[in-house]
Amino acid sequence: MDIIHDSLNPYVENSEFPTFIEDTFSELRLGGVMVPPSLGGLGFDYLEHFSLVYELARKDASVATFFGVHNSLGVACIDKLGDEKQRAYFLPKAANLETIFSFGLTEPNFGSDATSL
């Protein structure tokens, strides 16, 4: 299934994030690729996860970044460092993208403009 396709062109041209991709990722449970199946995820290993990042990046870097940040910075931190209560609460919601993890980037004199650093 080609989940990233030519329908992204208008989004790229308008510098907008293709929010429809969240529904597709949710349907495929791509919000929890490394989450154990018992918690609603796919149970992929790191190689499988980063293979997905690579393939997504071949089509669109912003979608690959969304996927990577959610799964690597958010989901993986809860999975590896959270207690059982945190894992049981957050990981099923993350797997179906009911909860979306992100990060904030701010730098003095540049705000969130990472390219100006």
HUQUINOR-V914374 format. One record per run of one state. SS is the DSSP state (~ for helix, > for strand, _ for the rest). FROM is the first residue (numbers start at 1). LEN is the number of residues. If there is no record, write none. Layout:
# HUQUINOR-V914374
SS_FROM_LEN ; SS_FROM_LEN
This chain:
# HUQUINOR-V914374
__1_5 ; ~_6_8 ; __14_6 ; ~_20_8 ; __28_2 ; ~_30_3 ; __33_4 ; ~_37_3 ; __40_6 ; ~_46_14 ; __60_1 ; ~_61_21 ; __82_2 ; ~_84_12 ; __96_11 ; >_107_1 ; __108_3 ; >_111_1 ; __112_2 ; ~_114_3 ; __117_1
